[in-house]
Amino acid sequence: MEKYPVFETERLVLRQIAMEDVGFLYELYTSLDVLRYFGMSPIESKDVAVSMVENYEKHLETGGPMRWAIVEKDSNKMIGTCGFHGISKAYKRCEIGYDLHPGHWGKGIMGEALAPLLHYLFSEKGMIRIGAVIVPYNKASARVVEKLGFKQEGLLREYILQDDQAFDAYMYSLLKKEWLSEF
């Protein structure tokens, strides 16, 4: 069975999400500030957060999506998550997803967290294309991926459904040959 690699950056540790993280996940996924960009409704209980952690473990066993806890080195506190999903092994592509507690927005944390994830996806998982789906009004998220070399490809009309309301989203992508040439 595959294991979650641990990634370290200057300020962060990315590690496997565990049951000890349920309280943080519940807080994060009930925050309307976070969810307005996420394309999901608030979770109803901590039991849902427990199921999320269990599903991350199940996906690991089947080679499916993976999601890491983003932990601040100085405080040893979880401050967000990042990972990949929407995997097409045949076409060697996937999409990334990420979220961060609002108290840590605007500090360059997500770009720092995503860099080792992208390296892992291109180098270890054999991806040749990584996508990111971002709602047009999430300018900060668009800046994060653009700084990492992602290119905006087009508008996906009514692509995300949240609280029974459809939202457009931009598709961004980064190709392996672009990543290697820039970083």
Sine and cosine of phi, psi and omega as CSV:
sin_phi,cos_phi,sin_psi,cos_psi,sin_omega,cos_omega
0.00,0.00,0.65,-0.76,0.04,-1.00
-0.91,0.41,0.48,-0.88,0.08,-1.00
-0.89,-0.45,0.43,-0.90,0.10,-1.00
-0.95,0.30,0.85,-0.52,0.15,-0.99
-0.95,0.31,0.47,-0.88,0.08,-1.00
-0.98,-0.19,0.76,-0.65,0.02,-1.00
-0.93,-0.37,0.67,-0.75,0.08,-1.00
-0.84,-0.55,0.67,-0.74,0.11,-0.99
-0.84,-0.55,-0.13,-0.99,-0.01,-1.00
-0.85,0.53,-0.69,0.72,-0.08,-1.00
-0.93,-0.37,-0.15,0.99,-0.22,-0.97
-0.76,-0.65,0.39,-0.92,0.24,-0.97
-0.81,-0.58,0.76,-0.65,0.12,-0.99
-0.96,-0.29,0.84,-0.54,-0.06,-1.00
-0.68,-0.74,0.18,-0.98,0.03,-1.00
-0.89,0.46,0.66,-0.76,0.09,-1.00
-0.95,0.31,0.69,-0.72,-0.08,-1.00
-0.78,-0.62,0.15,-0.99,0.01,-1.00
-0.85,0.53,-0.48,0.88,0.03,-1.00
-0.91,0.42,-0.20,0.98,-0.03,-1.00
-1.00,-0.10,0.00,1.00,-0.09,-1.00
-0.84,0.54,-0.69,0.73,-0.01,-1.00
-0.87,0.49,-0.70,0.72,0.03,-1.00
-0.90,0.43,-0.70,0.71,0.00,-1.00
-0.86,0.50,-0.66,0.75,0.03,-1.00
-0.88,0.47,-0.70,0.71,0.03,-1.00
-0.89,0.46,-0.71,0.71,-0.04,-1.00
-0.90,0.43,-0.73,0.69,-0.11,-0.99
-1.00,0.00,0.25,0.97,0.23,-0.97
-0.89,-0.45,-0.01,1.00,0.01,-1.00
-0.98,0.18,0.90,-0.44,0.01,-1.00
-0.91,0.41,-0.49,0.87,0.07,-1.00
-0.88,0.47,-0.67,0.74,0.01,-1.00
-0.96,0.29,-0.72,0.70,-0.15,-0.99
-0.96,0.29,-0.32,0.95,-0.01,-1.00
-0.90,0.44,-0.30,0.95,0.03,-1.00
-0.96,-0.28,-0.06,1.00,-0.27,-0.96
-0.99,-0.13,-0.44,0.90,-0.03,-1.00
0.99,0.15,0.50,0.87,0.09,-1.00
-0.57,-0.82,0.42,-0.91,0.08,-1.00
-0.99,0.11,0.36,-0.93,0.03,-1.00
-0.84,0.54,0.60,-0.80,0.07,-1.00
-0.95,0.30,0.47,-0.88,-0.14,-0.99
-0.99,0.10,-0.44,0.90,-0.10,-1.00
-0.35,-0.94,0.17,-0.99,0.09,-1.00
-0.92,0.39,-0.40,0.92,0.06,-1.00
-0.87,0.49,-0.57,0.82,0.05,-1.00
-0.91,0.40,-0.65,0.76,0.05,-1.00
-0.90,0.44,-0.62,0.79,0.07,-1.00
-0.87,0.48,-0.71,0.71,0.02,-1.00
-0.88,0.47,-0.59,0.81,0.03,-1.00
-0.88,0.48,-0.72,0.69,0.00,-1.00
-0.89,0.46,-0.69,0.73,0.03,-1.00
-0.88,0.48,-0.63,0.77,0.02,-1.00
-0.92,0.38,-0.60,0.80,0.07,-1.00
-0.86,0.52,-0.65,0.76,0.01,-1.00
-0.92,0.39,-0.69,0.73,0.02,-1.00
-0.89,0.46,-0.67,0.74,0.01,-1.00
-0.88,0.47,-0.58,0.82,0.02,-1.00
-0.88,0.47,-0.65,0.76,-0.02,-1.00
-0.91,0.41,-0.46,0.89,-0.07,-1.00
-0.97,-0.25,0.07,1.00,-0.02,-1.00
0.96,0.26,0.39,0.92,-0.02,-1.00
-1.00,0.03,-0.43,-0.90,-0.04,-1.00
-0.85,0.52,0.46,-0.89,0.05,-1.00
-0.75,-0.66,0.55,-0.83,0.03,-1.00
-0.64,-0.77,0.74,-0.67,-0.04,-1.00
-0.96,-0.27,0.50,-0.87,0.21,-0.98
-0.99,0.16,0.72,-0.69,0.12,-0.99
-0.99,-0.13,0.89,-0.46,-0.09,-1.00
-0.88,-0.47,0.74,-0.67,0.06,-1.00
-0.97,0.26,0.81,-0.58,-0.04,-1.00
-0.87,0.49,-0.72,0.70,-0.09,-1.00
-0.87,0.49,-0.68,0.73,-0.08,-1.00
-0.98,-0.19,-0.24,0.97,-0.10,-1.00
0.87,0.50,0.47,0.88,0.01,-1.00
-0.97,-0.26,0.62,-0.78,0.09,-1.00
-0.95,0.31,0.72,-0.69,-0.03,-1.00
-0.82,-0.58,-0.09,1.00,0.01,-1.00
0.05,-1.00,-0.15,-0.99,0.04,-1.00
-0.63,-0.77,0.36,-0.93,0.16,-0.99
-0.44,-0.90,0.40,-0.92,0.00,-1.00
0.01,-1.00,-0.28,-0.96,-0.01,-1.00
-0.68,-0.73,0.43,-0.90,-0.04,-1.00
-0.42,-0.91,-0.17,-0.99,0.04,-1.00
0.83,0.56,0.67,0.74,-0.13,-0.99
-0.98,0.20,0.73,-0.68,0.21,-0.98
-0.86,-0.51,0.98,-0.18,0.00,-1.00
-0.91,0.42,-0.60,0.80,-0.02,-1.00
-0.89,0.46,-0.60,0.80,-0.04,-1.00
-0.98,-0.22,0.05,1.00,0.07,-1.00
0.81,0.59,0.79,0.61,0.02,-1.00
-0.61,-0.79,0.34,-0.94,0.07,-1.00
-0.37,-0.93,0.04,-1.00,0.10,-0.99
-0.86,-0.51,0.52,-0.86,0.09,-1.00
-0.98,-0.19,0.42,-0.91,0.10,-1.00
-0.62,-0.78,0.47,-0.89,-0.06,-1.00
-0.31,-0.95,0.40,-0.92,0.06,-1.00
-0.43,-0.90,0.39,-0.92,-0.08,-1.00
-0.56,-0.83,0.64,-0.76,0.06,-1.00
-0.85,0.52,0.71,-0.70,-0.06,-1.00
-0.81,0.58,-0.46,0.89,0.04,-1.00
-0.91,0.42,-0.17,0.99,-0.03,-1.00
-0.89,-0.45,0.11,0.99,0.03,-1.00
-0.92,0.40,0.50,-0.87,0.13,-0.99
0.98,0.22,0.29,0.96,-0.04,-1.00
-0.92,-0.40,0.12,0.99,-0.01,-1.00
0.97,0.25,0.25,0.97,-0.08,-1.00
-0.94,0.34,-0.69,0.72,-0.11,-0.99
-0.93,0.38,-0.63,0.77,0.07,-1.00
-0.87,0.49,-0.65,0.76,0.03,-1.00
-0.90,0.43,-0.62,0.78,0.00,-1.00
-0.95,0.30,-0.61,0.80,-0.08,-1.00
-0.97,0.25,-0.46,0.89,-0.05,-1.00
-0.83,0.56,-0.77,0.64,0.02,-1.00
-0.94,0.35,-0.48,0.88,0.06,-1.00
-0.91,0.43,-0.71,0.71,0.02,-1.00
-0.88,0.47,-0.69,0.73,0.04,-1.00
-0.85,0.53,-0.70,0.71,0.03,-1.00
-0.87,0.49,-0.71,0.70,-0.04,-1.00
-0.91,0.42,-0.66,0.75,0.01,-1.00
-0.97,0.23,-0.67,0.75,-0.12,-0.99
-1.00,0.10,-0.69,0.73,-0.11,-0.99
-0.99,-0.15,-0.59,0.81,-0.05,-1.00
-1.00,-0.06,-0.12,0.99,0.09,-1.00
0.96,0.27,0.34,0.94,0.01,-1.00
-0.95,0.33,0.53,-0.85,0.11,-0.99
-0.91,-0.41,-0.20,0.98,0.01,-1.00
-0.57,-0.82,0.72,-0.70,0.08,-1.00
-0.80,-0.60,0.77,-0.64,0.00,-1.00
-0.95,-0.30,0.32,-0.95,0.12,-0.99
-0.59,-0.81,0.77,-0.64,0.00,-1.00
-0.96,-0.28,0.85,-0.53,-0.13,-0.99
-0.71,-0.70,0.77,-0.64,0.04,-1.00
-0.92,0.38,0.58,-0.81,-0.11,-0.99
-0.84,0.54,-0.51,0.86,-0.05,-1.00
-1.00,0.09,0.02,1.00,0.06,-1.00
-1.00,-0.09,0.96,0.30,-0.07,-1.00
-0.89,0.45,-0.59,0.81,-0.02,-1.00
-0.90,0.44,-0.67,0.74,0.01,-1.00
-0.92,0.40,-0.63,0.78,0.05,-1.00
-0.88,0.48,-0.66,0.75,0.02,-1.00
-0.90,0.45,-0.62,0.79,0.00,-1.00
-0.85,0.52,-0.79,0.61,-0.07,-1.00
-0.95,0.31,-0.55,0.83,0.03,-1.00
-0.90,0.44,-0.62,0.78,0.04,-1.00
-0.90,0.43,-0.44,0.90,0.03,-1.00
-1.00,0.06,-0.02,1.00,0.05,-1.00
0.97,-0.23,0.00,1.00,0.02,-1.00
-0.92,0.40,0.53,-0.85,0.05,-1.00
-0.91,-0.42,0.66,-0.75,0.08,-1.00
-0.97,0.24,0.79,-0.62,-0.05,-1.00
-0.98,-0.19,-0.61,0.79,-0.05,-1.00
0.12,-0.99,0.12,-0.99,-0.02,-1.00
-1.00,-0.10,0.80,-0.60,0.08,-1.00
-0.99,-0.13,0.96,-0.28,-0.10,-0.99
-0.95,0.31,0.74,-0.67,0.02,-1.00
0.72,0.69,0.75,0.67,-0.10,-0.99
-1.00,0.08,-0.50,0.87,-0.05,-1.00
-0.92,-0.39,0.72,-0.70,0.05,-1.00
-0.92,-0.40,0.86,-0.51,0.01,-1.00
-0.70,-0.71,0.82,-0.58,-0.03,-1.00
0.78,0.62,0.70,0.72,0.02,-1.00
0.88,0.47,0.33,0.95,0.08,-1.00
-0.88,-0.47,0.74,-0.67,-0.02,-1.00
-1.00,0.04,0.65,-0.76,0.01,-1.00
-0.79,-0.62,0.59,-0.81,0.13,-0.99
-0.96,0.28,0.33,-0.94,0.08,-1.00
-0.51,-0.86,0.53,-0.85,0.11,-0.99
-1.00,-0.02,0.62,-0.78,0.13,-0.99
-0.99,-0.14,0.80,-0.61,0.11,-0.99
-0.91,-0.42,0.46,-0.89,0.08,-1.00
-0.56,-0.83,0.41,-0.91,0.11,-0.99
-0.72,-0.69,0.78,-0.62,0.03,-1.00
-0.99,-0.12,0.50,-0.86,-0.01,-1.00
-0.82,0.57,-0.68,0.73,-0.02,-1.00
-0.91,0.43,-0.48,0.88,0.07,-1.00
-0.97,0.26,-0.66,0.75,0.00,-1.00
-0.88,0.47,-0.75,0.66,-0.04,-1.00
-0.90,0.43,-0.52,0.85,-0.02,-1.00
-0.98,0.17,-0.34,0.94,-0.05,-1.00
-0.98,-0.18,-0.46,0.89,-0.14,-0.99
-0.83,-0.56,0.00,0.00,0.00,0.00
